[in-house]
Amino acid sequence: MELLVPWFRAPTERMAARVGERALTQRELAVACAHHVQALRARGVVPGDRVGVWTQPALETIVALVAHAAAGYVSVPLDPKLGDRELAHVLGDAAPRLCVAADVAPVTGRVGAIDTMPARVALEAGAAFELAPLRGAPALVLYTSGTTGAPKGA
């Protein structure tokens, strides 16, 4: 995680992420990540588990991906444009513990029995977690487009 986000242990007020008109400082991103990790833990997700991330263009998506890498979860980015057959294949192959999305409405019904959780940008004080990236484990499992067959995880 130190290489991905070197400031994570000592965040400042410098800009960390921007999507459209919304932005987060390093400190805000670290706090939002801590809240996200707490929400995952409350649902029983443990480091090493795979978590689907519905890749909507939103700060919530960035928070989820950074939080997962920092806390040792394996993100499985899910393209909202995937067809039902391709999505079912990716979900069956990757077997995420749950899926997170900035807006869960378009996800509901598309991920079968997999639990969904809204990704939020919570900035209230009091949330914290220890950095625990998994050594030797992937931070992401990315899938090919599947144009010449079923999508393949890499």
DAKANOR-V965654 format. One record per residue. RES is the residue in three letters. PHI is phi in degrees with one decimal (* if undefined). OMEGA is omega in whole degrees, -180 to 180 (NA if undefined). D_LAST is the distance of its C-alpha to the last C-alpha in whole Angstrom. Layout:
<<RES;PHI;OMEGA;D_LAST> <RES;PHI;OMEGA;D_LAST>>
This chain:
<<MET;*;-179;20> <GLU;-59.2;179;23> <LEU;-74.8;-179;21> <LEU;-71.4;-179;19> <VAL;-134.6;-173;22> <PRO;-62.6;-178;25> <TRP;-87.2;-169;28> <PHE;-59.5;-180;26> <ARG;-74.2;-180;29> <ALA;-139.2;-176;32> <PRO;-69.4;180;31> <THR;-120.8;177;34> <GLU;-89.9;177;35> <ARG;-70.7;179;33> <MET;-62.1;179;31> <ALA;-114.1;-176;27> <ALA;-154.5;177;26> <ARG;-144.0;172;27> <VAL;-133.5;-176;27> <GLY;62.0;-180;30> <GLU;-88.0;-178;33> <ARG;-92.4;-179;31> <ALA;-145.0;176;30> <LEU;-131.8;171;30> <THR;-79.1;176;31> <GLN;-57.6;-179;29> <ARG;-62.8;179;32> <GLU;-63.1;179;31> <LEU;-64.4;179;27> <ALA;-63.2;179;28> <VAL;-66.2;179;30> <ALA;-61.4;177;28> <CYS;-63.3;179;25> <ALA;-61.6;177;27> <HIS;-62.6;-180;29> <HIS;-62.3;180;25> <VAL;-62.8;178;24> <GLN;-61.0;179;28> <ALA;-64.8;177;27> <LEU;-64.5;180;24> <ARG;-61.6;178;26> <ALA;-63.0;178;29> <ARG;-95.9;176;27> <GLY;85.6;179;26> <VAL;-78.5;-178;22> <VAL;-119.0;178;22> <PRO;-51.9;-177;19> <GLY;98.4;177;16> <ASP;-68.5;174;16> <ARG;-89.4;-179;14> <VAL;-130.0;176;15> <GLY;-71.7;178;15> <VAL;-124.2;177;16> <TRP;-69.3;-168;17> <THR;-83.9;174;17> <GLN;-82.3;180;21> <PRO;-75.5;-175;22> <ALA;-151.4;176;24> <LEU;-57.7;179;25> <GLU;-58.9;178;24> <THR;-65.8;179;20> <ILE;-63.5;179;20> <VAL;-57.1;-179;22> <ALA;-60.9;-177;20> <LEU;-63.6;179;17> <VAL;-68.1;180;19> <ALA;-61.6;-180;21> <HIS;-62.4;180;17> <ALA;-63.0;-178;16> <ALA;-71.4;-174;20> <ALA;-102.8;175;21> <GLY;91.2;174;18> <TYR;-92.8;179;16> <VAL;-100.1;180;12> <SER;-82.2;173;12> <VAL;-119.6;180;10> <PRO;-61.5;-179;12> <LEU;-119.4;-179;13> <ASP;-75.7;179;15> <PRO;-59.5;-179;19> <LYS;-86.1;178;19> <LEU;-61.8;174;17> <GLY;-70.2;-177;19> <ASP;-59.1;-179;20> <ARG;-65.7;180;19> <GLU;-66.1;179;15> <LEU;-63.3;179;16> <ALA;-61.0;178;17> <HIS;-63.4;-179;14> <VAL;-60.4;-179;11> <LEU;-63.9;178;14> <GLY;-67.3;-178;15> <ASP;-75.3;-176;11> <ALA;-79.2;180;10> <ALA;51.7;178;14> <PRO;-66.3;179;15> <ARG;-65.6;174;18> <LEU;-158.2;178;19> <CYS;-121.4;176;19> <VAL;-116.0;180;20> <ALA;-155.9;175;22> <ALA;-61.2;178;24> <ASP;-127.2;-175;26> <VAL;-78.6;-177;26> <ALA;-54.5;180;28> <PRO;-72.1;-179;25> <VAL;-86.9;-177;23> <THR;-54.7;-180;26> <GLY;89.6;-179;26> <ARG;-95.3;-176;22> <VAL;-108.4;177;20> <GLY;62.2;-176;23> <ALA;-85.7;-179;24> <ILE;-71.3;179;21> <ASP;-63.0;176;24> <THR;-118.1;180;23> <MET;-139.5;176;25> <PRO;-69.0;172;26> <ALA;-85.5;-177;24> <ARG;-125.8;171;27> <VAL;-108.8;179;29> <ALA;-93.4;-175;31> <LEU;-118.6;180;33> <GLU;-67.3;179;36> <ALA;-67.8;173;37> <GLY;107.5;180;36> <ALA;-92.7;178;33> <ALA;-154.8;174;31> <PHE;-159.2;176;28> <GLU;-85.7;173;27> <LEU;-61.3;-178;24> <ALA;-146.5;178;22> <PRO;-61.2;-179;19> <LEU;-79.5;178;17> <ARG;-79.1;177;17> <GLY;80.2;178;15> <ALA;-110.3;-180;12> <PRO;-71.6;172;9> <ALA;-87.0;-178;11> <LEU;-134.6;166;8> <VAL;-118.8;-178;6> <LEU;-98.2;180;5> <TYR;-113.0;177;6> <THR;-67.7;-177;8> <SER;-70.4;180;11> <GLY;77.7;-178;12> <THR;-69.7;-180;15> <THR;-112.8;-178;15> <GLY;149.7;180;15> <ALA;-67.0;176;13> <PRO;-56.7;-179;10> <LYS;-120.3;179;7> <GLY;-76.8;178;4> <ALA;-136.0;NA;0>>
